[in-house]
Amino acid sequence: MRRLMLSCALAAIGAWATAPAPATAAPRPAPGPVADAVTAKLLGSADAAARTADAQQARISVTRTNGRWAFGTAVLPADRSADAHPTGSVFLARADARGWTVAFDGEAAFGDLAATSPLVSETEKAVFTTPVTPTYAGGDFRTGMALPFAVGQTWTLTSGPHGWGGAAAPWSSVDLAGGDQVVRAARAGTAYTMCTGWIRVIHDRGYSTDYYHLWNSISVNGAGVAQGAFLGNTGTDVTCGGSATGRHVHFGLRQNSAYVPIAGHGIGKWDFVSGAAAYQGGARHGSAYVGAGGGVYNYGALGFNQGVVDANGGGTLTRRSGPGTGYGVLGSVADGATVTVSCSANGTSHTGRYGTTALWDRLSDGSWVSDAYLSTGVNGPVNGWC
């Protein structure tokens, strides 16, 4: 009996001694280089012409890292030829067991990553995480931007709306030159050097603006800039590709990570207008129209609750005591004047430059004007209903 118990004990000890050690989790595979992931996304988002470029040409600048986070710029240079311009984005990336998640500025995912990233400053988070508004198809064209030079100066619109890369749509860009040749931020935001001569400023509401061909441009990596801040001087720099004849700034408008048509957007209290072909067209302030080669005066930014009077032919716009022509006349306001809208209501119908509407706007002085003769940047009430 004792012999049997001893045998059982020895068997138990032997079984314990030969039991395998508890399994341990396999180590996480290290993510591949962030530059590879960013390059792949950059090539996927570039236009067809840019995608023909060798991926080796992509310039991925990782300017900040912290653990499994990376931040920087991604640029795909273009040929130094006419109708060519570089493609680029500010990126934010986070690694996990599956690899890198990469988002570009303007994308909703960019704001989501920025909200928790240790690489993003509080100033940047305030810009990156603001709600991304619908693109131009959403009926809201307000930008809150001035022209990219000093308020009160007149510069030459050397080229009307055209593509960031030349003639190709969307016609997101215009060329400007003259004045003191100092290029300034069109609206407050955070600024980034994409490459020598190319600055991007990311604004609220999903907008960003690009400034290319600059000379003496600032070197910046996310610094907050105020509207009117110095970005550089007009020049002919083509470090990242394209061509430039004569000093100017190539000014482009982006929203939600893509270039968008600049036509219809109010910038410096001008509405840009596309022509029959790229580089034609011009801009309109009230009833006054300026084509390519003409001068544009920087009136400053139009407030989100303001409008520019467009009497559709000059003259004045009648102010009334209520929302319709049946109400008494209180005076008039000049074509091209800036007015502030308190609220809106429906009244008698009228036809202006942009169509027919029954909408009337109550101004800050209590008088009413037909919305048919106001350029507000919104297809509807600019400041709610009365």
Steps between C-alpha positions, in 0.01 A plus 500: 500500500776745586684399182191586295459838668868580439468405137199724461685787668802457275274490195334821610837669554619385160186630332545840669867513404433438133193728461555780247536855626193721469469649149598867463354744248699536183681835482326764292655537157672832461315726255677575176657840440245778526644655184384197299144526631486875441643464149239238412219728614655799323521315169146375542362850553704671227353577161577276203787715378667504839462124545722439199791639700735250663416439866867561573437868424256535789636723775379377837616725783432355845525808718367356828495155660389358834478126549266368234399845373647697209424841351638681198453596137473292185580657165508356149702745288401577142699557185633849450264576217189704432171363633683301769495549875588276794254294701528491877335460839570536868468154654441344840564127552453248779638145507341187644532126444344534156736773382468874452176697488573813295274804461551818300401851600137575428384141539263419785744229613772765534294681762420175677869408531595854598259496793710238683844542349785611729666660198231760438507832686191648658504774235498238225230293669273804508531519121515131409203388709248763391210337313577444133228675301359366173692592187373758254210269409357566846394855414732676747784685330603718794873503573555796734814574297667816381713510188858378562653846530458804722149634550471833321741414219413442135678219315474375145298187431755371251303180431138412566379166638705199389608169645765455764690315231402721205201454274363186663187524713411593764595862441606561857766765455577854390826690446559834671787750485587858582462725801783455749547137376447373857284187511286464811272236651145532369356382833629392839614141534812286534777524240729236349791509258417246231826570317712805421268767362178317593308573820168346604277655766232275647190688614177409673195342334713264292661776290865551422686736268817444299758762404763405241794662315595692814839655557629544855218280629479414869617163631220377722363179648158559646537848641178693550467796264254785507318629198745728320810328640813512282558184296758619248542717195372444149758322289566246228610204711432159346695279740219245498421531130286702264594828341470869579535799272535820696464546875162392638331276752308196381211499749292182531189410699444157657222349706471153652843387373444599138523804276157651436376755244585849618208642297212604721710514814525840662859604565585858592133588426545391138319209339726328249346415164624233260550583134452296185848355546757470775685822590211708367211616717539751779335623818194703596447742789139616502421576137863586417681231301876472452649261245847351478751782486287733709547624854330354808480699822518304824195604700574245772299197603124478472347398832290186517188710566575766239433560132624724220230697320477403133236723339551301178604798293616766739304766686338433834284245679179614669462438872145437626322471832400138440569198278336613178436784259170576673687639800615859532831626365762581765780602268759321290842340515766535232613228263815334638424595861540245779193438716444286811201264504310440827254240367287415195136444400301431185329783316447616144701322232781668304765401246864596544828393348488152647132417448153558639415491870232611744753529780543837671771595751454718806807718539665603825333842477152340488433558131436226243652426157437225248751217520498493119734799515742381768809287451528308828653171387199303625206362306251588772487694828843620605412550867185298570130581470327796663 
